[in-house]
Amino acid sequence: MAQDEGRFGRISTPQRCWSPKGVRPTAPRQIGREYVSVSRAVAPSLRRMTALIVPQTNTAMMNLFLSQVVCSITS
């Protein structure tokens, strides 16, 4: 069995905008980070794979993933 984890996200950046000469424009800025974590496990000999997408990685989420792995292998 093999297990892998990944973290995917985005960071938004401010963009330029046009304005007449002499006018300083106000442009909304959003500098935020959003992430999602993905864990997956593969058992090639059993021809099984399971994955779980969670908003954060912590002990509770890992325990949830491990219980999902056990259920998918035993069923």
N, C-alpha and C positions, 0 to 999 in steps of 0.2 A: 504494500500500500504506500502511496505517496501523498503528501499534503503540501499545499502551497497557499500563500497569502499574498494579497495585493492591495494597494491603496491608490485610489483614483480620485482626482479632484480637479478643481479649476480655480484660477485666480483671475478675477476681472480687473481690467486696467482702464484708466480714464482715456477718452478719445478726444481728438481735436474737433473743433466745430467752427463754422464760418460765422463771421460777424462783420458789420460795416466798420470802416476805418474810424478809429477814435472811440469805439464802443467796446468795453470789456465784457464778453459774454459770461454768463454763468452756465456751467454745464454740470449736470448731476454726476457725481462720482460714486462708484461702488468698488471699494477695495475690500473684498471679502474672500474668505477661503471656505470652500465647501468640499468635504471629502466623504467618500463612502469606502468601506472595506469589504473585500471579497475573500472568503476562505473556501477552499475546495479540497476534496480528497478523491483519489482514484484507486481502485483495486482492479487492475487489469485481469488478474486470474479469475476474478468473479464477474468480470464485465459490468462493474458498477462504478458510478461516479455520483458524487453529491456536492452541492455548492450552497453557500449561504451568503447573502448580501446584507450587511449590517451598517448602521450609521456610525458606529464607533467600535473600536477594538478594546475590549476589557475582559475581565475574568468571566463575567456573566455571559457575554456573547460567545466566548470560546467554549464555555460549558454547554451552551445551547448547540453550538456547531458539533461538538463531540458527541452529544446525545443523538443528533441527527445522523452522524456517521455510523454510530452503533446500530441505530434503527434500520438504516439502509442496507447494511451488510447482513444483518440477521434476518431480514425479511426476504 
